[in-house]
Amino acid sequence: SSVGKFKMAFTSSTNTATMVSTVITDTNADLTINQVATQAQNLYFVEITNPNASSSAYVKIFAAASGVTLDTQHLMQFYCPPGTTCYMYMKEPIAIANGLAFYCSSTRGLNNTQTNPQSAPSKAVTVKMGISNQ
């Protein structure tokens, strides 16, 4: 008897970039500012689990070794709708100079200012980030 033969095309490449060396996990992300690195980092992924039924989660990332407040303008923010888990994987790592801090809000920040006052998520949001030193 003959078993079906399958030919699969695939590609393989050698990765010369430094891969994730640290996975940061915050299972209770809120308005508390987390200073997770004090030197330049490469950001490889962000995963957000937002259990809130009616409020969105906005994870705000800062390129700073210290001194971040709720009024500090974020470098970038990642959005996750209510009741979902969002996965953001970077094709190429995002270089973040100086250090890395973040917090999570249910209030969107604008590209030139923060929306104040910030609102904390009513239920614990989980944030994971994969980083490595530059």
LOMARTOR-941928 format. One line per 2 residues: their letters; for each residue x, y, z of N, C-alpha, C, O, CB. Coordinates in nm, 4 decimals, padded with zeros to 6 digits, always signed. Glycine has a CB too. Layout:
LOMARTOR-941928
A> X/Y/Z/X/Y/Z/X/Y/Z/X/Y/Z/X/Y/Z | ...
end
This chain:
LOMARTOR-941928
SS> +00.0841/-00.1177/+00.0000/+00.0000/+00.0000/+00.0000/+00.0881/+00.1233/+00.0000/+00.2012/+00.1214/+00.0485/-00.0955/+00.0002/+00.1209 | +00.0351/+00.2276/-00.0541/+00.1113/+00.3501/-00.0683/+00.0571/+00.4563/+00.0276/-00.0632/+00.4816/+00.0333/+00.1067/+00.4004/-00.2141
VG> +00.1468/+00.5161/+00.1008/+00.1092/+00.6256/+00.1899/+00.1332/+00.7547/+00.1141/+00.2341/+00.7688/+00.0449/+00.1903/+00.6222/+00.3252 | +00.0413/+00.8485/+00.1268/+00.0547/+00.9757/+00.0555/+00.1886/+01.0423/+00.0842/+00.2367/+01.0411/+00.1975/-00.0589/+01.0698/+00.0937
KF> +00.2470/+01.0991/-00.0174/+00.3737/+01.1692/-00.0024/+00.3477/+01.3183/-00.0038/+00.2763/+01.3696/-00.0900/+00.4733/+01.1295/-00.1140 | +00.4052/+01.3859/+00.0905/+00.3869/+01.5297/+00.1014/+00.5214/+01.5978/+00.0884/+00.6199/+01.5571/+00.1500/+00.3191/+01.5674/+00.2346
KM> +00.5239/+01.7001/+00.0088/+00.6431/+01.7828/-00.0002/+00.6055/+01.9189/+00.0539/+00.5085/+01.9805/+00.0097/+00.6978/+01.7918/-00.1472 | +00.6823/+01.9644/+00.1489/+00.6544/+02.0941/+00.2088/+00.7714/+02.1873/+00.1819/+00.8874/+02.1511/+00.2016/+00.6282/+02.0809/+00.3609
AF> +00.7399/+02.3050/+00.1377/+00.8443/+02.4048/+00.1186/+00.8622/+02.4800/+00.2489/+00.7645/+02.5211/+00.3116/+00.8098/+02.5022/+00.0019 | +00.9847/+02.4979/+00.2891/+01.0106/+02.5774/+00.4076/+01.1412/+02.6509/+00.3888/+01.2242/+02.6145/+00.3054/+01.0142/+02.4898/+00.5344
TS> +01.1577/+02.7548/+00.4679/+01.2835/+02.8286/+00.4658/+01.3398/+02.8310/+00.6061/+01.2666/+02.8237/+00.7047/+01.2640/+02.9729/+00.4112 | +01.4677/+02.8409/+00.6129/+01.5371/+02.8484/+00.7401/+01.6421/+02.9572/+00.7305/+01.7122/+02.9689/+00.6300/+01.6007/+02.7123/+00.7781
ST> +01.6522/+03.0358/+00.8349/+01.7560/+03.1384/+00.8359/+01.8178/+03.1459/+00.9742/+01.7528/+03.1172/+01.0747/+01.6991/+03.2760/+00.7942 | +01.9412/+03.1838/+00.9774/+02.0117/+03.1980/+01.1036/+01.9836/+03.3356/+01.1606/+01.9979/+03.4366/+01.0918/+02.1635/+03.1757/+01.0856
NT> +01.9436/+03.3389/+01.2862/+01.9153/+03.4654/+01.3526/+02.0427/+03.5148/+01.4191/+02.0962/+03.4496/+01.5088/+01.8005/+03.4503/+01.4563 | +02.0905/+03.6288/+01.3755/+02.2138/+03.6824/+01.4321/+02.1865/+03.7850/+01.5417/+02.2790/+03.8265/+01.6115/+02.2981/+03.7451/+01.3228
AT> +02.0620/+03.8260/+01.5575/+02.0277/+03.9251/+01.6600/+02.0158/+03.8575/+01.7959/+01.9845/+03.7388/+01.8048/+01.8958/+03.9978/+01.6244 | +02.0409/+03.9335/+01.9007/+02.0221/+03.8843/+02.0356/+01.8743/+03.8584/+02.0576/+01.7905/+03.9425/+02.0249/+02.0774/+03.9842/+02.1398
MV> +01.8428/+03.7452/+02.1115/+01.7027/+03.7107/+02.1361/+01.6622/+03.7559/+02.2758/+01.7438/+03.8083/+02.3517/+01.6796/+03.5585/+02.1196 | +01.5379/+03.7353/+02.3078/+01.4830/+03.7749/+02.4371/+01.5658/+03.7147/+02.5495/+01.5875/+03.5936/+02.5536/+01.3357/+03.7316/+02.4497
ST> +01.6113/+03.7983/+02.6393/+01.6860/+03.7489/+02.7544/+01.6040/+03.7582/+02.8821/+01.6331/+03.6896/+02.9800/+01.8157/+03.8262/+02.7702 | +01.5010/+03.8434/+02.8815/+01.4183/+03.8624/+02.9999/+01.2718/+03.8730/+02.9594/+01.2373/+03.9448/+02.8656/+01.4622/+03.9881/+03.0780
VI> +01.1872/+03.8018/+03.0301/+01.0430/+03.8171/+03.0125/+00.9896/+03.8826/+03.1396/+01.0002/+03.8273/+03.2491/+00.9719/+03.6781/+02.9840 | +00.9328/+03.9999/+03.1230/+00.8735/+04.0745/+03.2331/+00.7266/+04.0352/+03.2400/+00.6585/+04.0370/+03.1374/+00.8910/+04.2300/+03.2145
TD> +00.6761/+04.0000/+03.3566/+00.5353/+03.9663/+03.3734/+00.4795/+04.0438/+03.4915/+00.5319/+04.0360/+03.6026/+00.5162/+03.8137/+03.3936 | +00.3730/+04.1184/+03.4665/+00.3010/+04.1893/+03.5718/+00.1575/+04.1387/+03.5672/+00.0849/+04.1669/+03.4718/+00.3085/+04.3470/+03.5537
TN> +00.1157/+04.0639/+03.6696/-00.0191/+04.0063/+03.6708/-00.1220/+04.1006/+03.7313/-00.2399/+04.0662/+03.7401/-00.0190/+03.8758/+03.7473 | -00.0791/+04.2183/+03.7728/-00.1706/+04.3163/+03.8300/-00.1343/+04.4555/+03.7775/-00.1167/+04.5493/+03.8552/-00.1658/+04.3127/+03.9857
AD> -00.1235/+04.4676/+03.6457/-00.0821/+04.5950/+03.5860/-00.1917/+04.6997/+03.6074/-00.3099/+04.6757/+03.5825/-00.0517/+04.5777/+03.4338 | -00.1483/+04.8154/+03.6540/-00.2400/+04.9256/+03.6805/-00.1626/+05.0559/+03.6679/-00.0670/+05.0634/+03.5907/-00.3058/+04.9125/+03.8217
LT> -00.2017/+05.1575/+03.7417/-00.1342/+05.2877/+03.7323/-00.0006/+05.2922/+03.8052/+00.0653/+05.3962/+03.8068/-00.2237/+05.3951/+03.7871 | +00.0400/+05.1814/+03.8653/+00.1719/+05.1741/+03.9277/+00.2774/+05.1682/+03.8176/+00.2710/+05.0822/+03.7298/+00.1830/+05.0501/+04.0227
IN> +00.3735/+05.2588/+03.8223/+00.4786/+05.2638/+03.7202/+00.5828/+05.1578/+03.7525/+00.6393/+05.1558/+03.8619/+00.5441/+05.4057/+03.7127 | +00.6075/+05.0698/+03.6559/+00.7048/+04.9627/+03.6705/+00.8326/+05.0020/+03.5984/+00.8335/+05.0141/+03.4759/+00.6494/+04.8290/+03.6157
QV> +00.9400/+05.0219/+03.6725/+01.0708/+05.0493/+03.6129/+01.1386/+04.9147/+03.5961/+01.1899/+04.8589/+03.6931/+01.1579/+05.1484/+03.7014 | +01.1396/+04.8608/+03.4730/+01.1871/+04.7246/+03.4519/+01.3299/+04.7168/+03.3992/+01.3899/+04.6093/+03.4009/+01.0962/+04.6546/+03.3572
AT> +01.3853/+04.8279/+03.3527/+01.5237/+04.8284/+03.3056/+01.5777/+04.9711/+03.3150/+01.5044/+05.0676/+03.2931/+01.5339/+04.7738/+03.1589 | +01.7046/+04.9834/+03.3473/+01.7674/+05.1152/+03.3575/+01.8702/+05.1390/+03.2479/+01.9456/+05.2362/+03.2529/+01.8331/+05.1309/+03.4927
QA> +01.8733/+05.0505/+03.1493/+01.9614/+05.0699/+03.0337/+01.8841/+05.0406/+02.9063/+01.7729/+04.9882/+02.9119/+02.0873/+04.9793/+03.0432 | +01.9408/+05.0731/+02.7935/+01.8733/+05.0565/+02.6641/+01.8310/+04.9111/+02.6430/+01.9041/+04.8182/+02.6772/+01.9655/+05.1020/+02.5490
QN> +01.7118/+04.8933/+02.5863/+01.6546/+04.7604/+02.5672/+01.6042/+04.7421/+02.4242/+01.5736/+04.8388/+02.3545/+01.5407/+04.7368/+02.6665 | +01.5965/+04.6176/+02.3829/+01.5232/+04.5794/+02.2625/+01.3941/+04.5147/+02.3087/+01.3950/+04.4261/+02.3941/+01.6070/+04.4823/+02.1703
LY> +01.2821/+04.5597/+02.2514/+01.1514/+04.5061/+02.2859/+01.1078/+04.4118/+02.1747/+01.0981/+04.4526/+02.0590/+01.0471/+04.6201/+02.3074 | +01.0811/+04.2847/+02.2091/+01.0468/+04.1827/+02.1108/+00.8980/+04.1503/+02.1060/+00.8444/+04.1208/+01.9992/+01.1234/+04.0580/+02.1397
FV> +00.8316/+04.1555/+02.2201/+00.6884/+04.1292/+02.2194/+00.6215/+04.1920/+02.3403/+00.6847/+04.2181/+02.4427/+00.6615/+03.9791/+02.2163 | +00.4913/+04.2155/+02.3254/+00.4054/+04.2598/+02.4352/+00.2781/+04.1766/+02.4264/+00.2154/+04.1684/+02.3208/+00.3745/+04.4158/+02.4277
EI> +00.2410/+04.1159/+02.5369/+00.1155/+04.0414/+02.5463/+00.0331/+04.1043/+02.6572/+00.0833/+04.1287/+02.7669/+00.1405/+03.8885/+02.5736 | -00.0939/+04.1305/+02.6281/-00.1825/+04.1936/+02.7263/-00.3070/+04.1069/+02.7398/-00.3711/+04.0743/+02.6399/-00.2201/+04.3407/+02.6842
TN> -00.3413/+04.0697/+02.8619/-00.4665/+04.0002/+02.8891/-00.5546/+04.0955/+02.9680/-00.5240/+04.1313/+03.0817/-00.4430/+03.8656/+02.9671 | -00.6648/+04.1360/+02.9053/-00.7556/+04.2337/+02.9642/-00.8880/+04.1652/+02.9992/-00.9712/+04.1440/+02.9111/-00.7789/+04.3531/+02.8673
PN> -00.9085/+04.1302/+03.1280/-01.0315/+04.0612/+03.1670/-01.1510/+04.1546/+03.1884/-01.2619/+04.1082/+03.2150/-01.0069/+03.9834/+03.2926 | -01.1289/+04.2845/+03.1769/-01.2365/+04.3810/+03.2018/-01.3444/+04.3697/+03.0946/-01.3149/+04.3660/+02.9752/-01.1807/+04.5248/+03.2062
AS> -01.4693/+04.3644/+03.1389/-01.5815/+04.3431/+03.0473/-01.6149/+04.4661/+02.9644/-01.6655/+04.4537/+02.8529/-01.7033/+04.3008/+03.1247 | -01.5871/+04.5848/+03.0174/-01.6313/+04.7041/+02.9441/-01.5243/+04.8108/+02.9267/-01.5504/+04.9125/+02.8624/-01.7478/+04.7643/+03.0137
SS> -01.4051/+04.7914/+02.9816/-01.3023/+04.8944/+02.9643/-01.1800/+04.8390/+02.8924/-01.1397/+04.7245/+02.9129/-01.2614/+04.9522/+03.1001 | -01.1233/+04.9221/+02.8091/-01.0035/+04.8858/+02.7341/-00.8807/+04.8978/+02.8238/-00.8850/+04.9613/+02.9292/-00.9881/+04.9750/+02.6086
AY> -00.7714/+04.8357/+02.7801/-00.6435/+04.8479/+02.8497/-00.5436/+04.9124/+02.7550/-00.5329/+04.8736/+02.6387/-00.5919/+04.7089/+02.8994 | -00.4708/+05.0109/+02.8055/-00.3668/+05.0792/+02.7301/-00.2368/+05.0653/+02.8085/-00.2227/+05.1227/+02.9165/-00.4031/+05.2302/+02.7051
VK> -00.1424/+04.9897/+02.7547/-00.0120/+04.9744/+02.8180/+00.0789/+05.0813/+02.7591/+00.1019/+05.0849/+02.6382/+00.0471/+04.8295/+02.7966 | +00.1301/+05.1678/+02.8451/+00.2116/+05.2818/+02.8020/+00.3567/+05.2548/+02.8379/+00.3899/+05.2249/+02.9526/+00.1625/+05.4146/+02.8673
IF> +00.4428/+05.2662/+02.7366/+00.5844/+05.2339/+02.7513/+00.6667/+05.3613/+02.7411/+00.6387/+05.4493/+02.6597/+00.6295/+05.1311/+02.6447 | +00.7688/+05.3688/+02.8255/+00.8547/+05.4870/+02.8340/+01.0002/+05.4476/+02.8170/+01.0435/+05.3440/+02.8674/+00.8346/+05.5597/+02.9680
AA> +01.0753/+05.5301/+02.7461/+01.2202/+05.5130/+02.7332/+01.2843/+05.6018/+02.8391/+01.3190/+05.7169/+02.8127/+01.2717/+05.5495/+02.5874 | +01.2992/+05.5470/+02.9586/+01.3529/+05.6260/+03.0696/+01.4104/+05.5333/+03.1753/+01.3541/+05.4277/+03.2043/+01.2436/+05.7168/+03.1309
AS> +01.5228/+05.5735/+03.2326/+01.5855/+05.4968/+03.3398/+01.5232/+05.5290/+03.4748/+01.5375/+05.4522/+03.5699/+01.7352/+05.5240/+03.3437 | +01.4538/+05.6428/+03.4837/+01.3885/+05.6832/+03.6085/+01.3025/+05.8060/+03.5810/+01.3042/+05.8608/+03.4708/+01.4937/+05.7129/+03.7207
GV> +01.2278/+05.8481/+03.6818/+01.1567/+05.9744/+03.6748/+01.0243/+05.9748/+03.6006/+00.9686/+06.0824/+03.5788/+01.2424/+06.0712/+03.6137 | +00.9707/+05.8592/+03.5604/+00.8421/+05.8545/+03.4903/+00.7299/+05.8802/+03.5899/+00.7299/+05.8257/+03.7002/+00.8219/+05.7175/+03.4189
TL> +00.6341/+05.9639/+03.5499/+00.5131/+05.9873/+03.6283/+00.3924/+05.9636/+03.5381/+00.4080/+05.9380/+03.4187/+00.5111/+06.1321/+03.6884 | +00.2738/+05.9720/+03.5943/+00.1530/+05.9553/+03.5139/+00.1349/+06.0694/+03.4148/+00.0555/+06.0578/+03.3215/+00.0311/+05.9454/+03.6039
DT> +00.2071/+06.1790/+03.4335/+00.2004/+06.2920/+03.3406/+00.3064/+06.2866/+03.2308/+00.3023/+06.3674/+03.1379/+00.2145/+06.4206/+03.4167 | +00.4007/+06.1934/+03.2395/+00.5079/+06.1822/+03.1405/+00.4503/+06.1323/+03.0081/+00.3696/+06.0393/+03.0055/+00.6201/+06.0867/+03.1909
QH> +00.4924/+06.1950/+02.8984/+00.4472/+06.1505/+02.7665/+00.5081/+06.0147/+02.7338/+00.6295/+05.9971/+02.7439/+00.4845/+06.2541/+02.6576 | +00.4249/+05.9189/+02.6948/+00.4731/+05.7841/+02.6636/+00.5473/+05.7821/+02.5297/+00.5239/+05.8660/+02.4427/+00.3555/+05.6844/+02.6606
LM> +00.6359/+05.6858/+02.5158/+00.7039/+05.6609/+02.3888/+00.6083/+05.5913/+02.2931/+00.6017/+05.6253/+02.1750/+00.8319/+05.5758/+02.4100 | +00.5340/+05.4934/+02.3446/+00.4352/+05.4202/+02.2654/+00.3331/+05.3606/+02.3608/+00.3584/+05.3454/+02.4803/+00.5024/+05.3089/+02.1779
QF> +00.2169/+05.3272/+02.3052/+00.1171/+05.2577/+02.3856/+00.0574/+05.1444/+02.3039/+00.0456/+05.1530/+02.1817/+00.0065/+05.3550/+02.4336 | +00.0203/+05.0390/+02.3733/-00.0411/+04.9228/+02.3109/-00.1832/+04.9095/+02.3637/-00.2067/+04.9205/+02.4840/+00.0414/+04.7934/+02.3385
YC> -00.2771/+04.8861/+02.2741/-00.4198/+04.8812/+02.3059/-00.4692/+04.7377/+02.3075/-00.4309/+04.6566/+02.2233/-00.5007/+04.9637/+02.2052 | -00.5554/+04.7070/+02.4053/-00.6198/+04.5764/+02.4112/-00.7666/+04.5971/+02.4479/-00.7963/+04.6513/+02.5543/-00.5484/+04.4823/+02.5142
PP> -00.8592/+04.5545/+02.3608/-01.0027/+04.5737/+02.3866/-01.0495/+04.4940/+02.5092/-00.9792/+04.4047/+02.5567/-01.0845/+04.5323/+02.2632 | -01.1681/+04.5271/+02.5593/-01.2222/+04.4547/+02.6752/-01.2376/+04.3056/+02.6490/-01.2766/+04.2638/+02.5399/-01.3564/+04.5128/+02.7146
GT> -01.2061/+04.2257/+02.7514/-01.2300/+04.0822/+02.7463/-01.1464/+04.0047/+02.6471/-01.1887/+03.8980/+02.6025/-01.3693/+04.0589/+02.7163 | -01.0294/+04.0539/+02.6109/-00.9468/+03.9850/+02.5121/-00.8028/+03.9716/+02.5599/-00.7610/+04.0351/+02.6567/-00.9509/+04.0589/+02.3787
TC> -00.7289/+03.8880/+02.4897/-00.5844/+03.8815/+02.5048/-00.5251/+03.9252/+02.3723/-00.5636/+03.8755/+02.2665/-00.5355/+03.7374/+02.5459 | -00.4323/+04.0173/+02.3785/-00.3711/+04.0741/+02.2581/-00.2232/+04.0372/+02.2552/-00.1538/+04.0434/+02.3567/-00.3894/+04.2291/+02.2534
YM> -00.1768/+03.9987/+02.1371/-00.0376/+03.9586/+02.1180/+00.0248/+04.0498/+02.0142/-00.0238/+04.0582/+01.9014/-00.0267/+03.8092/+02.0748 | +00.1316/+04.1178/+02.0509/+00.2043/+04.2037/+01.9584/+00.3490/+04.1540/+01.9544/+00.4243/+04.1700/+02.0504/+00.1962/+04.3556/+02.0016
YM> +00.3861/+04.0932/+01.8409/+00.5215/+04.0431/+01.8229/+00.5884/+04.1277/+01.7158/+00.5309/+04.1505/+01.6093/+00.5220/+03.8913/+01.7842 | +00.7088/+04.1741/+01.7433/+00.7781/+04.2619/+01.6510/+00.8612/+04.1790/+01.5531/+00.9350/+04.0890/+01.5933/+00.8673/+04.3617/+01.7274
KE> +00.8482/+04.2102/+01.4254/+00.9303/+04.1432/+01.3239/+01.0770/+04.1745/+01.3492/+01.1628/+04.0866/+01.3409/+00.8889/+04.1870/+01.1804 | +01.1043/+04.2980/+01.3793/+01.2366/+04.3437/+01.4228/+01.2170/+04.4066/+01.5596/+01.1159/+04.4736/+01.5809/+01.3019/+04.4460/+01.3198
PI> +01.3089/+04.3881/+01.6530/+01.2881/+04.4456/+01.7859/+01.2824/+04.5988/+01.7804/+01.3460/+04.6624/+01.6963/+01.3998/+04.4006/+01.8810 | +01.2055/+04.6545/+01.8712/+01.1984/+04.7999/+01.8850/+01.3068/+04.8415/+01.9828/+01.3091/+04.7953/+02.0969/+01.0562/+04.8472/+01.9337
AI> +01.3964/+04.9281/+01.9388/+01.5047/+04.9772/+02.0242/+01.4506/+05.0870/+02.1142/+01.3958/+05.1865/+02.0669/+01.6244/+05.0294/+01.9393 | +01.4665/+05.0680/+02.2424/+01.4215/+05.1658/+02.3410/+01.5442/+05.2148/+02.4162/+01.6084/+05.1394/+02.4894/+01.3149/+05.1046/+02.4390
AN> +01.5756/+05.3427/+02.3971/+01.6958/+05.4014/+02.4578/+01.6741/+05.4298/+02.6067/+01.5611/+05.4497/+02.6512/+01.7350/+05.5314/+02.3846 | +01.7811/+05.4312/+02.6809/+01.7889/+05.4805/+02.8191/+01.7374/+05.3857/+02.9266/+01.7948/+05.3816/+03.0355/+01.7140/+05.6062/+02.8290
GL> +01.6341/+05.3112/+02.9014/+01.5732/+05.2250/+03.0018/+01.4293/+05.2007/+02.9634/+01.3830/+05.2518/+02.8615/+01.5830/+05.2871/+03.1432 | +01.3569/+05.1228/+03.0440/+01.2195/+05.0903/+03.0089/+01.1326/+05.0910/+03.1335/+01.1641/+05.0280/+03.2344/+01.2120/+04.9540/+02.9386
AF> +01.0211/+05.1648/+03.1234/+00.9198/+05.1674/+03.2281/+00.7841/+05.1540/+03.1606/+00.7700/+05.1850/+03.0423/+00.9284/+05.2988/+03.3140 | +00.6844/+05.1080/+03.2354/+00.5489/+05.0995/+03.1789/+00.4455/+05.1040/+03.2894/+00.4755/+05.0792/+03.4062/+00.5319/+04.9712/+03.0958
YC> +00.3243/+05.1357/+03.2507/+00.2078/+05.1181/+03.3356/+00.0874/+05.0901/+03.2476/+00.0955/+05.1026/+03.1254/+00.1838/+05.2425/+03.4248 | -00.0250/+05.0522/+03.3089/-00.1461/+05.0204/+03.2353/-00.2598/+05.1087/+03.2838/-00.2799/+05.1263/+03.4039/-00.1824/+04.8717/+03.2507
SS> -00.3330/+05.1633/+03.1894/-00.4451/+05.2514/+03.2187/-00.5659/+05.2083/+03.1366/-00.5515/+05.1420/+03.0339/-00.4087/+05.3991/+03.1895 | -00.6837/+05.2457/+03.1817/-00.8022/+05.2251/+03.0983/-00.8332/+05.3531/+03.0210/-00.9356/+05.3630/+02.9534/-00.9244/+05.1825/+03.1847
TR> -00.7431/+05.4509/+03.0322/-00.7582/+05.5787/+02.9642/-00.6527/+05.5910/+02.8554/-00.5337/+05.5711/+02.8800/-00.7477/+05.6961/+03.0640 | -00.6977/+05.6240/+02.7347/-00.6071/+05.6393/+02.6211/-00.5232/+05.7653/+02.6376/-00.5727/+05.8692/+02.6813/-00.6859/+05.6441/+02.4887
GL> -00.3961/+05.7546/+02.6023/-00.3086/+05.8709/+02.5959/-00.2976/+05.9170/+02.4524/-00.3011/+05.8353/+02.3603/-00.1692/+05.8392/+02.6537 | -00.2846/+06.0443/+02.4326/-00.2715/+06.0995/+02.2983/-00.1257/+06.1022/+02.2577/-00.0373/+06.0795/+02.3403/-00.3319/+06.2404/+02.2906
NN> -00.0995/+06.1304/+02.1284/+00.0392/+06.1281/+02.0816/+00.1188/+06.2486/+02.1292/+00.2416/+06.2472/+02.1211/+00.0427/+06.1217/+01.9308 | +00.0534/+06.3516/+02.1779/+00.1292/+06.4680/+02.2234/+00.1019/+06.5034/+02.3688/+00.1597/+06.5989/+02.4206/+00.0979/+06.5863/+02.1365
TQ> +00.0151/+06.4285/+02.4355/-00.0140/+06.4554/+02.5760/-00.0840/+06.3346/+02.6360/-00.1398/+06.2522/+02.5636/-00.1011/+06.5831/+02.5919 | -00.0809/+06.3243/+02.7643/-00.1576/+06.2207/+02.8332/-00.2969/+06.2741/+02.8615/-00.3152/+06.3945/+02.8791/-00.0873/+06.1763/+02.9649
TN> -00.3942/+06.1859/+02.8658/-00.5283/+06.2214/+02.9087/-00.5303/+06.2107/+03.0600/-00.5091/+06.1023/+03.1143/-00.6373/+06.1296/+02.8426 | -00.5549/+06.3193/+03.1282/-00.5560/+06.3167/+03.2741/-00.6925/+06.3531/+03.3248/-00.7581/+06.4360/+03.2617/-00.4511/+06.4112/+03.3320
PQ> -00.7400/+06.2982/+03.4328/-00.6654/+06.2001/+03.5110/-00.6690/+06.0616/+03.4457/-00.7644/+06.0277/+03.3755/-00.7215/+06.1925/+03.6530 | -00.5656/+05.9833/+03.4691/-00.5619/+05.8457/+03.4213/-00.6585/+05.7626/+03.5055/-00.6826/+05.7939/+03.6220/-00.4169/+05.7873/+03.4280
SA> -00.7130/+05.6581/+03.4470/-00.8030/+05.5684/+03.5189/-00.7412/+05.4294/+03.5263/-00.6902/+05.3776/+03.4269/-00.9420/+05.5628/+03.4506 | -00.7461/+05.3703/+03.6434/-00.6928/+05.2352/+03.6612/-00.7943/+05.1333/+03.6113/-00.9147/+05.1551/+03.6244/-00.6575/+05.2085/+03.8097
PS> -00.7478/+05.0226/+03.5545/-00.8405/+04.9151/+03.5170/-00.9105/+04.8624/+03.6423/-00.8491/+04.8549/+03.7487/-00.7652/+04.7997/+03.4435 | -01.0384/+04.8259/+03.6307/-01.1117/+04.7780/+03.7484/-01.0718/+04.6359/+03.7872/-01.0772/+04.6007/+03.9051/-01.2615/+04.7837/+03.7225
KA> -01.0317/+04.5537/+03.6898/-00.9817/+04.4186/+03.7168/-00.8357/+04.4109/+03.6742/-00.7915/+04.4848/+03.5862/-01.0670/+04.3106/+03.6424 | -00.7622/+04.3216/+03.7371/-00.6197/+04.3069/+03.7103/-00.5924/+04.2723/+03.5645/-00.6474/+04.1758/+03.5115/-00.5606/+04.2004/+03.8002
VT> -00.5077/+04.3512/+03.5002/-00.4616/+04.3269/+03.3632/-00.3242/+04.2603/+03.3738/-00.2416/+04.2997/+03.4562/-00.4551/+04.4616/+03.2781 | -00.3006/+04.1596/+03.2900/-00.1696/+04.0941/+03.2871/-00.0926/+04.1426/+03.1659/-00.1431/+04.1412/+03.0536/-00.1839/+03.9396/+03.2846
VK> +00.0307/+04.1856/+03.1902/+00.1189/+04.2340/+03.0834/+00.2468/+04.1512/+03.0865/+00.3083/+04.1329/+03.1916/+00.1505/+04.3876/+03.0998 | +00.2858/+04.1010/+02.9682/+00.4145/+04.0325/+02.9521/+00.4916/+04.1055/+02.8434/+00.4349/+04.1487/+02.7430/+00.3957/+03.8799/+02.9161
MG> +00.6223/+04.1186/+02.8652/+00.7108/+04.1803/+02.7660/+00.8376/+04.0991/+02.7544/+00.8933/+04.0546/+02.8548/+00.7436/+04.3266/+02.8033 | +00.8836/+04.0798/+02.6315/+01.0108/+04.0146/+02.6086/+01.1131/+04.1201/+02.5697/+01.0950/+04.1918/+02.4713/+00.9989/+03.9054/+02.4995
IS> +01.2220/+04.1294/+02.6481/+01.3235/+04.2320/+02.6243/+01.4637/+04.1714/+02.6306/+01.4829/+04.0597/+02.6786/+01.3099/+04.3463/+02.7269 | +01.5595/+04.2471/+02.5816/+01.7003/+04.2139/+02.5999/+01.7803/+04.3433/+02.5956/+01.7391/+04.4414/+02.5338/+01.7500/+04.1129/+02.4909
NQ> +01.8948/+04.3420/+02.6618/+01.9818/+04.4596/+02.6596/+02.0308/+04.4845/+02.5176/+02.0511/+04.3914/+02.4396/+02.1018/+04.4415/+02.7560 | +02.0491/+04.6117/+02.4861/+02.1049/+04.6456/+02.3541/+02.2548/+04.6281/+02.3572/+02.3218/+04.6513/+02.2565/+02.0684/+04.7907/+02.3129
end
